[in-house]
Amino acid sequence: MELKEFKSFRERMNEKILSSGTLEVKRFFHLDSEVYKDGALPARVKELLGLVASLVLRCNDCVLYHLIQCHKAGITDEEIWEAWSVALIVGGSIVIPHLRVAVDMWQKIKEEARLT
C-alpha cells in the first residue's frame, strides 16, 4: 500500500470504527493516542519505541504509522537507524523483511515532505 493510500484508508477506517465501535474499542483508541504524548519520556522517544515494537512484532501498518509520526516529531535519519538497529537485534533476522519496508517507506515519507 502506498503512503497516500495508507493515510486515506487509516483515516477512513478509524472514523468508521470510532463511529460504530463499542465503548471498549473507543477507550482503547483513546488510550493508544494518549500514551504517545509527552510525559516522563518525550513523545518523540515514545514514537521510536513504538516503531521498534512494531518492527519486532512484524506489523507493517504499525511500522508505517510510527514512521509518519517519527517524521512529524523531527526524528533524524541517524535516530531512525539506531532504532532500527535495536529492532533488528531484539527481533532477529525475521525483522529484515519489515526493515526493508521501513527503509522504503521512510524514504517515501521524506520525499513527500519535500514535495509539499
Backbone as numpy.savetxt, mean C-alpha at the origin, in Angstrom:
# Nx Ny Nz CAx CAy CAz Cx Cy Cz
-3.59 -5.20 -13.14 -4.44 -4.02 -13.14 -3.54 -2.78 -13.14
-3.86 -1.86 -14.00 -3.08 -0.63 -14.08 -3.43 0.31 -12.92
-2.57 1.28 -12.70 -2.69 2.19 -11.57 -4.03 2.94 -11.56
-4.38 3.54 -12.66 -5.64 4.30 -12.74 -6.83 3.38 -12.51
-6.80 2.23 -13.12 -7.88 1.25 -12.97 -7.99 0.79 -11.51
-6.86 0.53 -10.88 -6.85 0.12 -9.47 -7.49 1.18 -8.59
-7.08 2.43 -8.76 -7.62 3.51 -7.94 -9.13 3.63 -8.11
-9.60 3.57 -9.34 -11.02 3.69 -9.64 -11.80 2.51 -9.04
-11.29 1.31 -9.25 -11.95 0.11 -8.72 -12.01 0.15 -7.20
-10.91 0.49 -6.57 -10.86 0.53 -5.11 -11.86 1.53 -4.56
-11.88 2.72 -5.14 -12.80 3.75 -4.67 -14.25 3.31 -4.85
-14.56 2.77 -6.01 -15.92 2.32 -6.32 -16.37 1.20 -5.39
-15.51 0.24 -5.18 -15.88 -0.90 -4.34 -15.94 -0.53 -2.86
-15.03 0.32 -2.41 -15.09 0.77 -1.01 -16.39 1.51 -0.75
-16.80 2.35 -1.70 -18.06 3.08 -1.57 -19.23 2.11 -1.47
-19.23 1.10 -2.32 -20.30 0.11 -2.33 -20.31 -0.68 -1.01
-19.16 -1.10 -0.57 -19.04 -1.87 0.67 -19.52 -1.03 1.85
-19.06 0.21 1.93 -19.41 1.05 3.07 -20.87 1.47 3.06
-21.48 1.53 1.91 -22.90 1.91 1.86 -23.81 0.71 2.12
-23.30 -0.49 1.96 -24.13 -1.68 2.12 -23.69 -2.61 3.24
-22.49 -2.46 3.72 -21.91 -3.40 4.67 -22.50 -3.31 6.06
-22.15 -4.28 6.86 -22.59 -4.32 8.25 -21.79 -3.32 9.08
-22.26 -3.09 10.28 -21.58 -2.20 11.21 -20.15 -2.69 11.45
-19.96 -3.99 11.55 -18.63 -4.55 11.79 -17.68 -4.24 10.63
-18.19 -4.36 9.41 -17.38 -4.05 8.23 -16.99 -2.57 8.25
-17.96 -1.72 8.53 -17.70 -0.28 8.57 -16.69 0.05 9.67
-16.80 -0.60 10.82 -15.85 -0.36 11.91 -14.45 -0.80 11.52
-14.35 -1.94 10.85 -13.04 -2.42 10.42 -12.40 -1.44 9.44
-13.17 -0.97 8.47 -12.65 -0.01 7.50 -12.19 1.26 8.21
-12.96 1.71 9.18 -12.59 2.90 9.94 -11.28 2.67 10.71
-11.19 1.54 11.37 -9.99 1.21 12.13 -8.78 1.13 11.20
-8.98 0.56 10.02 -7.89 0.46 9.05 -7.38 1.84 8.66
-8.27 2.80 8.54 -7.86 4.17 8.22 -7.16 4.84 9.40
-7.68 4.63 10.57 -7.16 5.30 11.77 -5.76 4.84 12.15
-5.49 3.57 11.98 -4.22 3.01 12.45 -3.01 3.59 11.72
-3.22 4.11 10.52 -2.11 4.64 9.73 -1.86 6.13 9.95
-2.58 6.74 10.87 -2.37 8.16 11.18 -1.18 8.32 12.11
-0.63 9.53 12.16 0.47 9.83 13.07 0.11 9.47 14.51
1.05 8.88 15.19 0.92 8.54 16.60 2.33 8.50 17.16
2.61 7.52 18.02 3.97 7.35 18.50 4.91 7.10 17.31
4.38 6.43 16.29 5.10 6.26 15.02 4.49 7.21 14.00
5.32 7.88 13.23 4.78 8.75 12.18 4.04 7.93 11.12
3.06 8.56 10.48 2.26 7.88 9.46 3.14 7.28 8.36
4.18 7.98 7.98 5.05 7.49 6.89 5.72 6.17 7.28
6.10 6.03 8.55 6.70 4.77 9.03 5.65 3.66 9.02
4.45 4.00 9.44 3.36 3.01 9.45 3.06 2.53 8.03
3.13 3.42 7.05 2.90 3.00 5.66 3.99 2.04 5.19
5.22 2.30 5.59 6.31 1.37 5.25 6.08 0.02 5.92
5.61 0.04 7.17 5.29 -1.22 7.86 4.18 -1.97 7.12
3.16 -1.23 6.71 2.07 -1.84 5.95 2.56 -2.42 4.64
3.48 -1.71 3.99 4.05 -2.20 2.74 4.81 -3.50 2.95
5.64 -3.54 3.97 6.41 -4.75 4.26 5.47 -5.92 4.56
4.49 -5.67 5.41 3.54 -6.74 5.75 2.80 -7.22 4.50
2.42 -6.31 3.64 1.70 -6.67 2.42 2.55 -7.52 1.49
3.82 -7.19 1.38 4.72 -8.01 0.56 4.89 -9.40 1.15
5.09 -9.46 2.46 5.27 -10.77 3.11 4.00 -11.61 3.00
2.84 -10.95 3.10 1.56 -11.67 2.99 1.16 -11.91 1.53
1.93 -11.34 0.60 1.75 -11.56 -0.83 0.41 -11.05 -1.35
0.07 -9.83 -0.96 -1.17 -9.20 -1.42 -0.82 -8.02 -2.32
-0.86 -8.23 -3.63 -0.46 -7.18 -4.56 -1.36 -5.94 -4.48
-2.66 -6.12 -4.24 -3.53 -4.96 -4.08 -3.09 -4.13 -2.88
-2.76 -4.80 -1.79 -2.30 -4.09 -0.58 -0.96 -3.42 -0.84
-0.08 -4.11 -1.54 1.23 -3.53 -1.89 1.02 -2.24 -2.67
0.15 -2.29 -3.66 -0.09 -1.11 -4.49 -0.69 0.01 -3.66
-1.65 -0.29 -2.81 -2.25 0.73 -1.96 -1.18 1.40 -1.09
-0.35 0.60 -0.43 0.67 1.18 0.45 1.75 1.93 -0.33
2.04 1.51 -1.54 2.98 2.27 -2.37 2.41 3.65 -2.69
1.13 3.71 -3.02 0.49 4.99 -3.28 0.57 5.87 -2.04
0.28 5.31 -0.89 0.32 6.06 0.36 1.76 6.48 0.70
2.71 5.60 0.45 4.12 5.94 0.69 4.53 7.12 -0.18
4.12 7.10 -1.42 4.46 8.21 -2.32 3.85 9.50 -1.80
2.59 9.46 -1.39 1.93 10.65 -0.83 2.66 11.15 0.41
3.24 10.22 1.18 3.94 10.58 2.42 5.36 11.07 2.17
5.80 11.05 0.91 7.12 11.55 0.59 8.25 10.55 0.82
7.91 9.28 0.85 8.93 8.24 1.02 9.87 8.28 -0.18
11.14 8.18 0.10 12.17 8.23 -0.96 12.43 6.84 -1.53
13.09 6.82 -2.67 13.50 5.53 -3.27 14.37 4.74 -2.30
15.26 5.42 -1.62 16.16 4.73 -0.69 15.38 4.09 0.45
14.38 4.81 0.97 13.54 4.24 2.04 12.73 3.05 1.53
12.19 3.17 0.34 11.41 2.07 -0.25 12.28 0.83 -0.40
13.50 1.01 -0.92 14.37 -0.14 -1.12 14.77 -0.80 0.20
14.96 0.00 1.24 15.26 -0.60 2.54 14.07 -1.39 3.06
12.86 -0.86 2.88 11.66 -1.59 3.30 11.52 -2.87 2.50
11.77 -2.80 1.18 11.71 -4.00 0.36 12.74 -5.03 0.80
13.88 -4.59 1.23 14.91 -5.52 1.73 14.43 -6.23 2.98
13.76 -5.49 3.87 13.21 -6.11 5.08 12.16 -7.15 4.69
11.26 -6.79 3.77 10.22 -7.73 3.34 10.84 -9.00 2.76
11.86 -8.84 1.96 12.51 -9.98 1.33 13.18 -10.87 2.37
13.85 -10.29 3.33 14.54 -11.11 4.34 13.55 -11.80 5.26
12.44 -11.12 5.57 11.42 -11.71 6.44 10.62 -12.78 5.69
10.22 -12.45 4.46 9.34 -13.34 3.71 10.04 -14.40 2.89
11.30 -14.18 2.56 12.03 -15.15 1.75 11.75 -14.99 0.27
12.20 -15.96 -0.49 12.16 -15.86 -1.95 10.74 -15.82 -2.51
9.74 -16.27 -1.75 8.36 -16.22 -2.23 7.89 -14.78 -2.42
8.60 -13.83 -1.83 8.27 -12.41 -1.96 8.72 -11.86 -3.32
9.66 -12.49 -3.96 10.25 -11.95 -5.20 9.21 -11.63 -6.28
8.24 -12.50 -6.58 7.26 -12.12 -7.60 6.48 -10.85 -7.23
6.21 -10.67 -5.96 5.47 -9.50 -5.50 6.37 -8.27 -5.45
7.65 -8.49 -5.23 8.62 -7.41 -5.29 8.72 -6.89 -6.72
8.65 -7.78 -7.70 8.66 -7.35 -9.10 7.48 -6.41 -9.38
6.31 -6.80 -8.90 5.12 -5.97 -9.07 5.32 -4.63 -8.37
5.87 -4.67 -7.16 6.08 -3.45 -6.38 7.03 -2.49 -7.10
8.13 -3.00 -7.61 9.11 -2.15 -8.32 8.45 -1.52 -9.54
7.71 -2.30 -10.29 7.01 -1.79 -11.47 6.00 -0.72 -11.08
5.21 -0.99 -10.07 4.18 -0.04 -9.64 4.78 1.24 -9.06
5.88 1.13 -8.33 6.54 2.31 -7.78 6.97 3.24 -8.92
7.52 2.66 -9.97 7.93 3.46 -11.13 6.72 4.14 -11.77
5.62 3.41 -11.89 4.40 3.97 -12.49 3.81 5.08 -11.63
3.83 4.91 -10.33 3.33 5.94 -9.41 4.16 7.21 -9.55
5.46 7.06 -9.59 6.33 8.23 -9.73 6.12 8.90 -11.09
5.97 8.10 -12.12 5.75 8.65 -13.46 4.42 9.40 -13.52
3.38 8.82 -12.95 2.06 9.49 -12.93 2.17 10.83 -12.20
2.91 10.86 -11.12 3.08 12.11 -10.36 3.81 13.16 -11.17
4.77 12.73 -11.98 5.51 13.67 -12.82 4.62 14.27 -13.91
3.65 13.48 -14.37 2.77 13.92 -15.46 1.62 14.81 -15.00
1.39 14.83 -13.69 0.25 15.64 -13.20 0.73 16.91 -12.54
